[in-house]
Amino acid sequence: MLTLTETATTVVKTIVDQDPNTEASGLRINGEPGAPNLTVAVVAEPEAGDSIVEAEGARVFLEENAAIALSDKTLDAQVGEDGAVNFAIVDNGSASDNGSASDNA
C-alpha cells in the first residue's frame, strides 16, 4: 500500500486543513484505467471502495485504480519557494516511509 514521506504527510495535512468543513476530509488520488496521470483533489470524505492511507493525521484516499498503481510506492512532496506543491511518486525504499494503510469498504 502507498506510504507517505514526512514531507508529504505535512503537505497533505496543510492542504486539507485549509478546508475546515469536515474532520473526515482528505486528499483523494484518482486514476483512470490506462491513463498515465493521476489526479489529486481535497474531498470531504472517501468514496465507497476507496482505500485510506493515514499517517500522523494526514489522510489520503485512493480510488481503486490509483490504489493498484500505487500499491508499492511512496508519496513524496516538495514545496517551492513560491509555495507551489509538487507531489512525486517513488518506489518504496527510495524515501523514508511514514504511513500506514487501511481499506474502507
C-alpha positions in Angstrom: 0.0 0.0 0.0 1.1 3.6 -0.6 3.2 5.1 2.1 3.9 8.8 2.8 7.2 10.6 3.5 7.4 13.0 6.4 7.2 15.9 4.0 4.2 14.5 2.1 2.5 14.0 5.4 3.0 17.6 6.4 1.9 18.9 3.0 -1.2 16.8 2.9 -2.3 17.9 6.3 -1.6 21.6 5.4 -3.6 21.4 2.2 -6.5 19.6 3.8 -6.6 21.8 6.9 -7.3 24.8 4.6 -10.8 23.4 4.1 -12.2 23.2 7.7 -15.6 22.0 6.6 -15.2 18.4 7.9 -12.9 16.4 10.1 -13.2 13.4 7.7 -11.7 15.3 4.7 -8.6 14.1 2.9 -6.6 14.2 -0.3 -8.1 11.9 -2.9 -5.9 10.4 -5.6 -7.8 9.2 -8.7 -6.5 7.1 -11.6 -8.3 6.3 -14.8 -7.6 2.8 -16.3 -4.8 3.0 -18.8 -4.2 6.8 -18.2 -0.6 7.7 -17.3 -1.6 10.6 -14.9 -3.3 10.7 -11.6 -5.5 13.5 -10.3 -5.5 14.9 -6.8 -8.3 16.8 -5.0 -9.3 17.6 -1.5 -12.6 15.9 -0.7 -14.9 15.8 2.3 -14.8 12.0 2.7 -13.7 8.9 0.9 -15.9 7.4 -1.8 -17.2 3.8 -1.4 -14.4 1.4 -2.4 -11.5 3.9 -1.7 -8.5 2.7 0.2 -7.5 5.0 3.1 -3.9 5.8 3.9 -3.3 7.6 7.2 0.0 9.0 8.5 0.2 11.2 11.6 -3.2 12.9 10.9 -2.8 13.1 7.1 -5.5 11.2 5.2 -5.1 10.1 1.6 -8.0 8.4 -0.2 -7.0 6.1 -3.1 -9.5 5.3 -5.8 -9.3 1.6 -6.8 -7.2 2.1 -9.9 -4.9 4.5 -8.1 -4.5 2.1 -5.2 -3.4 -0.7 -7.6 -1.0 1.6 -9.4 0.5 2.9 -6.1 0.5 -0.3 -4.1 4.3 -0.5 -3.8 5.0 3.3 -4.0 5.8 6.2 -1.7 4.2 9.7 -2.0 6.7 12.5 -1.5 6.2 16.2 -1.8 8.3 19.3 -2.4 7.3 22.9 -1.7 8.9 25.5 -4.0 10.0 28.9 -2.8 6.8 30.3 -4.3 4.7 27.9 -2.3 3.8 25.6 -5.2 3.5 22.0 -4.2 4.8 19.2 -6.4 4.0 15.6 -5.5 6.2 12.8 -6.6 5.7 9.0 -6.6 8.8 7.0 -5.8 9.5 3.3 -5.4 9.3 2.1 -1.8 12.7 2.2 -0.2 13.7 5.3 -2.1 12.2 7.6 0.5 11.6 7.4 4.3 8.3 5.7 5.0 5.8 7.3 7.4 2.4 5.8 6.7 0.1 3.0 7.3 -2.9 2.0 5.3 -6.4 0.5 5.8 -9.2 -0.3 3.4 -12.6 1.3 3.5 -15.2 -1.0 2.1 
